[in-house]
């Protein structure tokens, strides 16, 4: 097989799924994360974006980004370590540390790079990293890039985690890494028990809270706040691409660890700085969260309304407390048909099939936003029922 034969084979597979109405990727939405979007001239309800609080469309957030572009231009023009740091970057790092209850924070150019770069840099030869089997790909790649020993424990299985901790060499530094909210299932890590076991076996804890911010905790500060563990997690990473209305990522931890990451993480040093407008956008999002706490109430209300309606209609759901609602369908073909039927009815959802989920675990993934009204969601429920009944899902 030549270098490019695998590329041609991938194209052939995609041509097949397109021909069978099973292709729901790279759809061109205008805009991409609003409650209602346009696709090929058709108006659709967006239940597939992670804009949980609707902040990417908030007037104050848009104005802050526009003002930053007018002042700083569209790009930073360098890595952070050289000439790519503006006052907005420093201000945002301080605000993120306050947001997560840590001494300091360090920015990365994407959430993926934040997770991957932190894991790959913090653990080294002779250390052990223990990772949940369903952790995000960014954590998986960070583990692969590190020189540490890797141990995988069964998903959210604390007995399995303890078994792996027991096997660690007595002299080894240990880092337990977990998603705060698991993006495909919408479930929340058992952070209190992870913390207890980490303390018992002298391990540090890192969480990827990409889907926790804006969704969990009384004030939307994420998984640690939800469990009353603010300031008690050694490393908290996150992204700006979900509730925080932009693109980029960060790690919040001690001042010393942030300095170490800034100067030694290849994902931080050898990449361009996030544009100053990104920092301004996220700062504005954090301000809006403080000023409009009702947004967190609305996204939780909307999520519960949708979950209750889907359950009453007969759909099988993962048990979640987040705005992510996984609807269990089963077979790949029926999952694609469900997504296609909903799109025909004017609702955008995401079909998720193996290898993103286990075999026979195909599902429809719904993400809720605070900016929907209950009337709009009730209309969407009617369409779920119509398509579900036609396909024999309910």
PLY file of the C-alpha trace (Angstrom):
ply
format ascii 1.0
element vertex 394
property float x
property float y
property float z
element edge 393
property int vertex1
property int vertex2
end_header
0.00 0.00 0.00
1.39 3.40 -0.97
1.46 6.42 1.32
-1.77 7.79 -0.16
-3.74 4.56 -0.68
-5.23 4.88 2.81
-6.48 8.36 1.87
-8.30 7.03 -1.19
-9.82 4.22 0.87
-11.14 6.75 3.41
-12.74 8.77 0.59
-14.41 5.62 -0.76
-15.90 4.90 2.68
-17.22 8.45 2.96
-18.67 8.28 -0.55
-20.56 5.16 0.55
-22.06 6.72 3.67
-22.98 9.88 1.71
-24.82 7.75 -0.83
-26.77 6.07 2.00
-27.66 9.34 3.80
-25.33 8.50 6.69
-22.96 11.47 6.40
-23.47 14.18 9.04
-20.03 15.75 9.10
-18.61 19.10 7.99
-22.09 20.49 7.45
-21.92 24.19 6.60
-24.02 26.02 9.19
-24.64 29.77 9.30
-23.98 30.65 12.10
-22.54 27.58 13.78
-23.58 27.81 17.44
-26.76 29.89 17.58
-30.10 28.42 18.73
-31.26 28.51 15.10
-28.96 28.07 12.11
-29.19 27.84 8.34
-28.08 24.82 6.33
-28.40 24.99 2.54
-31.09 27.64 2.91
-33.11 25.72 5.51
-33.65 27.03 9.05
-32.82 24.42 11.71
-32.88 24.24 15.50
-29.32 23.64 16.77
-29.22 20.86 19.36
-25.68 19.81 18.50
-23.48 22.70 19.68
-21.78 23.02 23.08
-22.53 26.75 23.48
-24.21 25.90 26.80
-24.83 29.43 28.08
-25.29 31.01 24.65
-22.34 33.29 25.31
-20.78 33.10 21.85
-23.80 35.13 20.67
-24.07 37.45 23.70
-23.93 41.17 22.73
-21.45 42.05 25.49
-19.13 39.23 24.45
-19.27 40.16 20.77
-18.59 43.81 21.61
-15.55 42.87 23.73
-14.08 40.80 20.89
-14.67 43.58 18.38
-13.04 46.18 20.63
-9.98 43.95 21.15
-9.58 43.41 17.41
-9.78 47.16 16.83
-7.04 47.75 19.43
-4.76 44.71 19.03
-5.47 43.41 15.52
-6.50 39.89 14.57
-3.48 37.91 15.74
-0.64 37.93 18.27
2.08 37.22 15.71
4.28 35.13 17.96
4.39 32.55 20.71
3.53 33.67 24.22
7.09 33.15 25.43
8.48 35.66 22.90
6.37 38.63 21.75
2.84 37.16 21.76
1.76 38.21 25.26
-0.63 41.15 25.67
-2.05 42.60 28.90
-5.29 40.77 28.06
-3.53 37.38 28.18
-2.12 38.10 31.63
-5.45 39.45 32.85
-7.24 36.34 31.65
-4.78 33.99 33.36
-5.39 35.80 36.66
-9.16 35.65 36.14
-9.08 31.93 35.30
-7.07 31.19 38.44
-9.71 33.03 40.46
-12.46 31.19 38.55
-10.96 27.79 39.37
-9.68 28.61 42.88
-5.98 28.14 42.12
-2.82 30.24 42.45
-2.31 30.76 38.74
-3.27 29.65 35.23
-1.53 29.27 31.88
-3.14 29.70 28.46
-2.84 27.28 25.56
-3.90 27.81 21.96
-6.57 25.08 22.13
-8.27 22.92 24.71
-6.73 19.83 23.10
-3.26 21.31 23.52
-3.98 22.26 27.13
-4.86 18.71 28.11
-2.25 16.99 25.94
0.51 19.44 26.82
-0.13 19.37 30.55
-0.11 15.58 30.84
2.89 15.14 28.54
4.91 17.73 30.48
3.95 17.07 34.09
4.76 13.33 34.16
8.12 11.93 33.14
10.27 8.84 33.12
9.73 6.92 36.36
6.31 8.51 37.00
2.93 6.80 36.57
-0.15 8.35 34.92
-3.50 6.67 35.62
-6.23 7.46 33.09
-9.95 6.66 32.87
-10.66 4.37 29.90
-13.13 6.89 28.42
-10.95 9.98 28.78
-10.85 12.46 25.91
-8.42 11.89 23.04
-6.34 14.87 24.18
-5.58 13.11 27.46
-4.90 9.83 25.66
-2.41 11.56 23.37
-0.80 13.35 26.32
-0.28 10.01 28.03
1.24 8.56 24.85
3.62 11.50 24.47
4.81 11.34 28.05
7.61 9.04 29.13
5.63 7.92 32.16
4.23 4.46 32.77
0.57 4.37 31.64
-2.16 2.60 33.59
-5.78 2.60 32.37
-8.60 2.01 34.83
-12.13 0.98 33.88
-14.49 3.88 33.28
-15.59 5.50 36.54
-14.70 2.27 38.38
-13.07 3.24 41.64
-12.17 -0.33 42.53
-10.29 -0.56 39.24
-8.52 2.74 39.96
-7.43 1.51 43.37
-6.16 -1.75 41.86
-3.96 0.25 39.49
-2.76 2.58 42.26
-1.73 -0.40 44.36
0.44 -1.68 41.50
2.44 1.55 41.28
6.04 1.45 42.45
6.44 2.97 45.90
8.95 5.59 44.70
6.93 6.71 41.64
5.11 10.01 41.33
1.47 9.28 40.47
-1.01 11.40 38.51
-4.68 10.40 38.21
-6.27 12.03 35.13
-9.98 12.14 34.40
-12.55 14.04 32.42
-14.79 16.04 34.74
-17.74 15.50 32.41
-17.41 12.70 29.85
-18.44 14.30 26.59
-20.07 11.33 24.86
-22.02 10.00 27.86
-22.62 13.28 29.69
-21.77 11.58 32.98
-19.71 13.16 35.77
-16.53 11.69 37.25
-16.67 10.50 40.85
-14.29 13.24 41.90
-14.72 12.86 45.69
-13.70 9.20 45.54
-10.87 9.93 43.11
-9.61 12.57 45.56
-9.89 10.13 48.48
-7.95 7.41 46.67
-5.35 9.87 45.45
-4.76 11.03 49.01
-4.59 7.44 50.23
-1.93 6.52 47.65
-0.07 9.84 47.54
-1.18 10.79 44.03
-2.01 14.11 42.37
-5.25 14.64 40.45
-5.85 16.34 37.11
-9.29 16.95 35.60
-10.28 17.98 32.09
-13.21 20.24 32.87
-14.01 21.19 29.26
-17.71 20.38 29.67
-17.94 21.28 33.37
-17.52 25.05 33.17
-20.88 26.76 32.84
-22.70 23.47 33.36
-21.85 22.31 36.89
-21.53 24.03 40.24
-23.70 26.70 41.84
-21.92 29.48 39.96
-20.92 27.43 36.91
-17.31 26.97 37.94
-17.36 23.30 37.10
-16.92 19.81 38.49
-14.82 20.74 41.50
-17.36 23.36 42.63
-20.17 20.84 42.10
-18.50 18.49 44.59
-17.21 21.16 46.99
-13.60 20.44 46.01
-12.51 23.86 44.77
-8.83 24.44 45.45
-8.35 20.74 46.23
-7.48 19.50 42.73
-3.83 19.90 41.74
-4.40 20.48 38.01
-7.60 21.68 36.34
-7.59 22.06 32.56
-10.33 23.48 30.42
-11.35 24.90 27.08
-12.93 28.11 25.83
-14.81 26.33 23.04
-17.84 25.23 25.07
-19.51 27.55 27.60
-16.81 30.22 27.30
-17.74 31.24 23.80
-14.44 31.13 21.93
-11.43 28.89 21.19
-8.38 28.03 23.27
-7.57 26.33 26.53
-5.87 26.63 29.90
-4.46 24.83 32.90
-5.11 26.21 36.39
-2.72 25.08 39.10
0.06 26.41 41.33
2.19 29.36 40.31
5.29 27.16 40.13
3.57 24.57 37.94
2.26 27.27 35.59
5.73 28.72 35.20
7.08 25.24 34.52
4.43 24.64 31.84
4.99 28.04 30.21
8.68 27.31 29.69
8.78 23.54 29.15
5.49 22.39 27.57
6.09 22.05 23.85
2.37 22.64 23.29
2.73 26.06 24.95
6.19 27.14 23.81
6.15 26.09 20.15
2.81 27.48 19.04
1.40 30.91 18.34
-0.33 32.80 21.10
-4.15 32.91 21.14
-5.20 36.25 19.59
-5.82 39.01 22.15
-9.45 39.07 20.99
-9.82 35.50 22.31
-8.66 36.64 25.75
-11.09 39.57 25.61
-13.91 37.23 24.59
-13.33 34.84 27.49
-12.94 37.68 29.99
-16.31 39.02 28.84
-17.87 35.55 29.15
-16.65 35.24 32.74
-18.06 38.68 33.51
-21.44 37.76 32.04
-21.52 34.56 34.10
-21.05 36.65 37.25
-23.61 39.27 36.16
-26.24 36.87 34.81
-26.30 33.75 37.03
-29.78 33.04 35.67
-28.08 31.65 32.56
-26.94 28.63 34.60
-30.48 28.21 35.92
-31.89 28.33 32.40
-29.56 25.74 30.91
-30.34 23.38 33.81
-34.07 24.03 33.45
-33.89 23.40 29.71
-31.85 20.23 30.18
-34.26 18.79 32.74
-37.28 19.70 30.60
-35.80 17.93 27.60
-34.72 14.87 29.58
-38.14 14.51 31.19
-39.90 14.87 27.83
-37.66 12.33 26.09
-38.06 9.80 28.91
-41.83 10.21 28.92
-41.82 9.60 25.17
-40.01 6.29 25.72
-36.46 7.15 24.70
-33.60 5.52 26.62
-31.17 8.04 28.07
-27.89 7.95 29.92
-28.46 9.25 33.46
-26.83 12.70 33.42
-26.93 15.99 35.31
-25.36 18.02 32.51
-26.66 19.74 29.35
-25.36 16.75 27.37
-28.19 14.29 26.69
-27.14 10.96 25.11
-30.13 9.13 23.60
-29.31 5.44 23.29
-30.29 4.06 19.89
-28.17 0.92 19.40
-27.42 0.11 15.76
-25.41 2.44 13.54
-27.92 2.45 10.66
-30.87 3.39 12.84
-28.80 6.06 14.58
-28.00 7.68 11.24
-31.65 7.41 10.19
-32.70 9.10 13.42
-30.27 11.96 12.84
-31.38 12.29 9.22
-35.06 12.21 10.11
-34.59 14.92 12.72
-32.64 17.07 10.29
-35.46 16.69 7.76
-37.83 17.86 10.50
-35.65 20.89 11.25
-33.55 19.72 14.24
-29.75 19.31 14.26
-28.30 16.55 16.47
-25.07 14.56 16.43
-25.06 10.82 15.66
-22.29 9.08 17.58
-21.19 5.63 16.45
-18.18 3.34 17.15
-15.31 3.82 17.72
-16.40 6.98 19.58
-18.69 4.71 21.65
-18.60 0.96 22.34
-20.00 -1.48 19.77
-23.81 -1.47 19.77
-23.65 1.70 21.86
-24.53 4.13 19.08
-26.42 7.17 20.28
-27.85 10.57 19.41
-26.05 13.30 21.32
-28.08 16.38 22.22
-26.56 19.53 23.73
-28.80 22.16 25.33
-28.35 25.93 25.48
-29.69 28.43 27.98
-31.05 30.56 25.14
-33.87 28.16 24.15
-37.39 28.77 25.39
-39.45 25.91 26.79
-41.90 26.41 23.92
-39.10 25.85 21.39
-37.94 22.73 23.21
-41.48 21.40 23.36
-41.70 21.75 19.58
-38.41 19.85 19.27
-39.77 17.09 21.50
-42.68 16.66 19.13
-40.25 16.08 16.29
-38.22 13.58 18.32
-41.43 11.64 19.01
-42.47 11.71 15.34
-39.14 10.43 14.02
-38.64 7.98 16.90
-42.02 6.37 16.30
-41.46 6.15 12.54
-38.19 4.27 13.13
-39.46 2.11 15.98
-37.06 3.70 18.47
-40.04 4.46 20.77
0 1
1 2
2 3
3 4
4 5
5 6
6 7
7 8
8 9
9 10
10 11
11 12
12 13
13 14
14 15
15 16
16 17
17 18
18 19
19 20
20 21
21 22
22 23
23 24
24 25
25 26
26 27
27 28
28 29
29 30
30 31
31 32
32 33
33 34
34 35
35 36
36 37
37 38
38 39
39 40
40 41
41 42
42 43
43 44
44 45
45 46
46 47
47 48
48 49
49 50
50 51
51 52
52 53
53 54
54 55
55 56
56 57
57 58
58 59
59 60
60 61
61 62
62 63
63 64
64 65
65 66
66 67
67 68
68 69
69 70
70 71
71 72
72 73
73 74
74 75
75 76
76 77
77 78
78 79
79 80
80 81
81 82
82 83
83 84
84 85
85 86
86 87
87 88
88 89
89 90
90 91
91 92
92 93
93 94
94 95
95 96
96 97
97 98
98 99
99 100
100 101
101 102
102 103
103 104
104 105
105 106
106 107
107 108
108 109
109 110
110 111
111 112
112 113
113 114
114 115
115 116
116 117
117 118
118 119
119 120
120 121
121 122
122 123
123 124
124 125
125 126
126 127
127 128
128 129
129 130
130 131
131 132
132 133
133 134
134 135
135 136
136 137
137 138
138 139
139 140
140 141
141 142
142 143
143 144
144 145
145 146
146 147
147 148
148 149
149 150
150 151
151 152
152 153
153 154
154 155
155 156
156 157
157 158
158 159
159 160
160 161
161 162
162 163
163 164
164 165
165 166
166 167
167 168
168 169
169 170
170 171
171 172
172 173
173 174
174 175
175 176
176 177
177 178
178 179
179 180
180 181
181 182
182 183
183 184
184 185
185 186
186 187
187 188
188 189
189 190
190 191
191 192
192 193
193 194
194 195
195 196
196 197
197 198
198 199
199 200
200 201
201 202
202 203
203 204
204 205
205 206
206 207
207 208
208 209
209 210
210 211
211 212
212 213
213 214
214 215
215 216
216 217
217 218
218 219
219 220
220 221
221 222
222 223
223 224
224 225
225 226
226 227
227 228
228 229
229 230
230 231
231 232
232 233
233 234
234 235
235 236
236 237
237 238
238 239
239 240
240 241
241 242
242 243
243 244
244 245
245 246
246 247
247 248
248 249
249 250
250 251
251 252
252 253
253 254
254 255
255 256
256 257
257 258
258 259
259 260
260 261
261 262
262 263
263 264
264 265
265 266
266 267
267 268
268 269
269 270
270 271
271 272
272 273
273 274
274 275
275 276
276 277
277 278
278 279
279 280
280 281
281 282
282 283
283 284
284 285
285 286
286 287
287 288
288 289
289 290
290 291
291 292
292 293
293 294
294 295
295 296
296 297
297 298
298 299
299 300
300 301
301 302
302 303
303 304
304 305
305 306
306 307
307 308
308 309
309 310
310 311
311 312
312 313
313 314
314 315
315 316
316 317
317 318
318 319
319 320
320 321
321 322
322 323
323 324
324 325
325 326
326 327
327 328
328 329
329 330
330 331
331 332
332 333
333 334
334 335
335 336
336 337
337 338
338 339
339 340
340 341
341 342
342 343
343 344
344 345
345 346
346 347
347 348
348 349
349 350
350 351
351 352
352 353
353 354
354 355
355 356
356 357
357 358
358 359
359 360
360 361
361 362
362 363
363 364
364 365
365 366
366 367
367 368
368 369
369 370
370 371
371 372
372 373
373 374
374 375
375 376
376 377
377 378
378 379
379 380
380 381
381 382
382 383
383 384
384 385
385 386
386 387
387 388
388 389
389 390
390 391
391 392
392 393
